[in-house]
Amino acid sequence: MTEKSKNILIYIFVFFVIFVFIGLKLINLTARFGDHNVYFYMAKAVLDGSVPYRDFLLADPPLLVLILAGLRIIFGNFLLLYQILPVLFEAATAFLLFLLLKKQGNLFAFFVPLFYLFSFSVLAISDFLTGVQLVMLFSISGIFFWKKKMPFLSGVFWAMACLIKLYAAPAFLGFVIYIFFEKNKKALFKFILGAVVPVVIIIAPFLFLALPQMFKQLIVLHFNRPAGLNKFDVFSFFLLREWLLIASAFLGIYFSRKREFFLPFFLTLIFLLLFQDIYYAYFGSIVAYLVIFAIVFINWLWLKSEKSRNVAIFLIIVYSIFILSSMGYYQSAFYNYNRFTNAQEVADFVKTLPDNLDIYGSHEIVPLVALLSQRKIFGNYIETNSQAFAAGALNLEEVSEKAVKAGVFFIARITDFPEYNIKDFGYQGYFSQSVFEKNCQRIKSFSQVNAETPERIVTYKCLKND
């Protein structure tokens, strides 16, 4: 077989894997509960004239919301199109990873999309537009353009990764350290210039329009966030689902010593170990590096000796079985996770409510319902994650009092435990219990389809009782 024919077959395999991944995700496409609904509504708010930080709370840099605002001009209110974005971003990242390793002469680069896209972490996280997908796409683009000897573009993409999520900063710092050791002052200058340009263009308007609020929401809030999920449990779950990839990757790190990948990975790992409020989605920021090092290790085994080639083949076979196991676990345990299958039903009911009151409530639900029902969110309180209240970015009593004084339809995801005489449990992180008990009445309850717990979505009318 000629080299050209081999190359054609490699590209056919790579695109086949990518298209299978996209197809499988499209089959499972549905509305889901989650932070992504906040970003979707914020995009609309921006197009309506609202300024992030000044007019609504945004605990992240603004680029993701601005990108979604631009896409909203094309997508309109067809919300399932936004759900496709994380899938496409992951597919693009997989292709870039393939090109990176292929350019470095890795004989097994064509396995990268398979290892990456069908890892359990990417399968699970790509159901939600958390921002991590763009962080990785831009970060890997930054490395790709550096290797293509385009330092300015490399800097631009690394900066954009940081303008999506602040947790991209450790990887960015790691890559800067790598460049510094390359001792190419001219390329380093162009890289830094490339990084500065998007930061100035994107951040400067908000420094002028909302500097105090931006500082509070981007910096102070994160330093005041209480601990979230148990860190040991989060790490344990990641290790349980990705242990083979992790083991192969660490062997690849030992034998390859590729600093352009290792330093961003290592500093991101340190961040995950030290930051007190981490979620499983954050691990999406290291999976690409793990896949790179795993493939590098397989390539090293193949080139080392005739005997070690058998080990490389065995590892590929075992990991292929591991992928099938990950797909099975994802389909059985996570396919139904946080599916909001009756979102339109809730929205249709909200449409029938009197027009004189806005809606308020759970950040996982209300922004999506507001978009589907074309209702306003009270006071632009779009981000009502309990962490925002716990960190002091929002005042629970103050917001709750303002809501009932104006009058709102309050929508929450709650659980009743009649055997313990507990009713309406679950809203307390974003609405005052004392204010709720005095001023809110249940008007409609919706069962959750395929719910893991007996949760319900409930609409209340909350109006000040003088």
N, C-alpha and C positions, 0 to 999 in steps of 0.2 A: 504494500500500500504506500502511495506517495505521501509526502509531507502535507501537500495541499489537501488531499482526501482526508487525511487524519484530522486536519484542522477543521474541515467542514463538519465531520462527525462530532468533534468536540463541541462546536457551536450549536449543532442540532440538539445534542444532549443537554447542554446548558439551558437553551431556550425551552426545551421540552419540560425540564424540571420547573422552571419559572412559571410556565403557563399552567402546569398542573397545580402548582401552589395557588396561583391566582384563581383558577377555576374552582378549586375546593373551597377557598375562602368566600367566593361569590355565592356559592350554593348556600353557605351558612350566614349570608348577609341578613342582618336584622337590626332594629333599634336596640340599644342596650343602655342600662344605667351606667353612669360614670362621669368623670370629670370632663370628658370630651364634649358633653352637652353644654357645659359652661362656655367652652371656646366657641362653639357654633353660635350661641346667642350673642357673645361678645363681638363676633364678626359682624353680625347684623347691627349691633349697637354702634359700632364704629362707622358703618355706612350711613347710619341715621344721624351722625354728627357728634356722638359721645367721644370723649377723650379718655383713653385708659389712664388709670391712676387718679385722675382728677374727678371723673364722673362715675367710675366704678372700680372696685378693688381688683387688682391684677397682681398676683404674687409671683409672676414670672416676667422675664423680659418680653417685649411686645411683638417680636417677629412672627410667632405662630399665629397670633390673632390677626395681624396685618395680612399675612399670607391667606388666611381663611377669608378675610374680608374681600381680598382681591378675587378669590375663587367664587365667592358668593355672587359676584357680578355675573359669572358664567353659570353656576349651578342653581342660583335662585334658592327657592325653599324646598328643592328636591333633596331631602336630608340624607337619604341612603347613599347618595353620591359621595358625601363626606366620609361615610364609613368605609368606602373603597380606598381612601387615601393611604391609611397605614399599610395596607396590603401592597399598594403600588410602590410606596417608599421602601418597604423591605425588599421587594423584588429588585428595585434599582440598586440598593445596597449590595445585594447578593451578586449582581452582575459586575459591579465595580470591584468587589473583592476578588472575583474570578479574574478580571483583567489585571489587577494588581499582581497576583501571584503568577499569572501566566507570563507577564512581562519580566518577572524575576526568574523565569525558567523552571518553575515548579511543574513537574510532570503530572501532578494530581490536582492542579488548579480547577479542573472541570468538576471536581466533586464539591467545591465550595458551596454552590447554590443548594445542593442537596443537604449537606451538613448544616448549613445555616438556616434555610427556610423551613426545614422540617425538624429542627430542634424543638423541643417542647416549649421553650421560652418564647421563641418567635411565633410559633403557632398560637400560643395563648395571648401574648401581648398585642399581636397584630389585630385583634378584635376591637381594640380601643385606640383612638387617636390621642395618645398621652403626650406626644411631643418627642418621645425617645426615638421614634422612627426617623424623624427629621434630624435629630442630633446625630444619629449614626450615619445617615446619608451624607450630611454635610461634613462630618469628621473624616469619613473614609474618602470623600471627594477631596478634602484638604490633603490627605496623604497621597492620593492618586495624582493630583496636579503637582505636588512637590516632586514626585518621582518622574513626572513628565517634564521636569525642569521649568515649571511655571510657578515660581514662588509667590508672585502677586496674587494669582487666583487661589493658590493654596491658603494664603492668609485670609482672603475674602471668605472662603468656605468655613475655615475654622472659626472665624469671628461670628459667622451666621449660626454655627452650632451653639455658641455661647449665648447668642441673642434669642435662641429658642428656649433653652433651659440653662440655668446657672450651673447645674451639675456637670455640664460639658467643660467647665473651666479647668478641673484637674487634668483631663486628657489634653487640653490645649497647652497647659503649662508643661506637661510631659513632652509634647512634640516640640515646643520652643527649646527645651533643654537639649533635645536630640539635635535640633538645628544648630544650636550654639556649639556643640561638640563637633559638628561638621566643619567648622572654621571657614565658612564661606560668608564673609561679611556683606558682600554685595547681595547675595541671595537672601540673607537674614534681613537686610534693610528692606528689600522688596516685599518680603513676607510680612514684616511689621506694618509697612505702609498699606498692604492689602488688608490687614486685619483692622487697621484704624479707620479706613474709609467707610465700611458699612456701619461701624459703631457710631461714627459721627453723623452719618446720614439718618440713621434710624433712631438714635437716642437723643440727638440734639433738640428736636421739637418738643420732646417730653420734658427735657431739662428746663426749657423755657416755660412750658404750659403747666407743669405739675411737679416741680422739683421736690418740695417737701413730702408730698404724698408718695412719689416714686421712691424716695429714699426709705420711707417708713415701710412700704409694701415689699420692696425688693430686698432690703437689707435687715431692718429691725425685725420684721415679722419672722424671718427664718432663724434668727438667733434666739427668738423667744418661743419657738415652736416646742411644745411638750413632746415627749417620746410617744411614738405612735404604736405600731404593731411590735410585738416581741421580736427583737432583732435575731435572736437565736432561732426562732421558729421560721423566720423568713429565709435566713441563710440555709437552714437545714432542708427546707423544701427545695431550694435551688440546687443544693448538693445532691439531694435524692433524685431529682429529675435529670440532672446533667453531669453525673459523676464520671461517666466514661469520657465525655468531651473534656471535662476539666482535667482528668488524669492525663489524657493524651496531650492536651495543651501545655501542661506544665513540663512534660518531657520535651515538647517542642521548644519551649522557652529555654530550657537547659542546653539543648543541642544547637539552637540556631543563634541565640543572642541578637535578634533583630531589634535594635533599639528604637527604630521608628514605630514599631508596634508595641514593644514592651513598655516603654516609658508612659505612653498614654494609658495603657492597660493598668500598669502598676499604681499610678497615682489615682486613677478612678477607683481601683480596689481599696486603696487606703481611705478614700472618701466614704465608700460604702461601709467600711468597718467603723469609721469614727462618727459619721452623721447619725444622730439619734432617731431620726424619723424617716425610715426607709420603707419602700414598698417593693413588691416583686417586679413591677414595671421598671424600676431603676436598673435591674440586672440586664435589661436589654442593652445597656450601654457598654457591656463587656463581652456579650456573646460573640460579636464579630471578631474580636481579638482572639477569643478562645478557639474559634473555628480556624482562623489563620494559623495559629500555632499547632493545632492538631494536624492540619494538612501539611505543614512544614515538617512535622515529626514523621509522618508517613513517607514523605519524599526523602527524608534523611535515611530512613530504614531501607528504602528501595535502592538508594545509591551506595549504601555502606558496603554491602556484600551480598552474595548469592543467597546465603542462609537467611539473612535479615529480610530479604524480599518476601519470604514466606510469612514472616511476622507482619509485614505491611499488608499483605493480602488478607491475612486472618483478621487484622484490625479493621479493615474496610468491611469485611463480611459481618463481623460482630457489630460494628456501628450501624450497618444497614438494618440489622435486626433490631437494634436499639431504636432506630428511627421509627420502625413499624410499631414498636411498643409505645413510643411517645405519641404517635398519631392515634393509636387506639385509646390511650389514656386521655388525650385531649378530647377526642370525640365522645367518650363515655362520661367524663367527669367535668369537662370545661365547655363543651359545645353549648350547653344550656345556661352557663354561668352568666348571671346579670342580664339575661335577655328581657327586654321590655316589650313583650309581644302585644300587649294591649295599650300601647302608647296612643294610638289613634283613637281608641275608645275613650280614654281619659280626656284627650283633647276635644273630642266631639262633645263630651259632657260640659267641659269648660266653656265651649262656645255658646252653650245655652244659658250660662250664668249672666246676671245683669251686668251691663257694660260699665257701670259707675265704680266698680271696684277692680283693682289690679290683683295679680296673683303673687304669692310669695311662698317659699318653702325650700325643700331639699334641692341642693345643687345638682344632684344626680338625676332629678326628675323635672323640676319646674322649667329650666331653660328649654328642654325639648318640647314639653307640653305648650309652653308659650309660643314657640315657633310654629308648631302644628296647628294651634288654635288661633294664632295671630293676636295673642293677648300680651299686654305689657307686664313686665316684672316690676313690682312695687319698688320705687326708689332706686332702680338700677342695682338692687342687691342681688346680683347674679351669682357671685361666688359666696355661698353660705356654708362652705365646708367648716365643720366644727373646729378645725385647727385654726381657722382665721379668727374665730371668737376666742379660743383658748390662748392664742398668741397676743391678743389685745388689738389686732387690726380692726376688729369690729366689737362694739359693746353689746352684749346679748340683751340686757334689760332695755337699753336705749332703743335698739332696733325694734325689739318686740313692742315696746310702748308706742313708737311711731307708727308701726304697722296697724295696731288695733285702733289707734286714734284716727287714722285715715280710713281704716276698714280695708280688709284684704280677704281674698279666698286663699286659705292656707292649705298647701298640698304637701303631704308627708308620707314617708314610707315607714309604717309602724307595725308593731306586733302586739296582739292582745294575749294575755295569759289569764283567762278567767279562773282557772284553778287556784291561782295565787291572788286573785282580785286585782290584777294589773291590767290597765287598759291604756291604749294610746302610748305605748312605749317606743321610743326611737327618735323623737323629734328634739329632745332636750338639748342637743349640742348646738342647735341653731335657732331655738325659740325658747323664751323663758317659760318654765313650767307654771310659775305662779300667774303670769299674764295669760297663759293659755287657759288655765283652769277657770279663770274669772270671765274670759271674754270669747271663747271659741266653742262653736257647736258643730258636731259632725253632720254633714249633709249628704255625703255619698261615699260608698266604700267599693273598692275594686279588688277582686282577688288577683293574685299574681300567678300566671301560668308557668309551670315548671320551676316554681320557687324552691330553693333549698330549705327554707324555713317558712313557717306559717305567716309570712309578712303580707301586708295589704297596703295598697295605695289609697289613702283617704283624703277627701277634700272637706275642709272645715270653713265655716264663715266666722271670721274673727272681727268683731266690732266692739268698740269701747262701751262698756256698760257703766254709765255714770250713776 
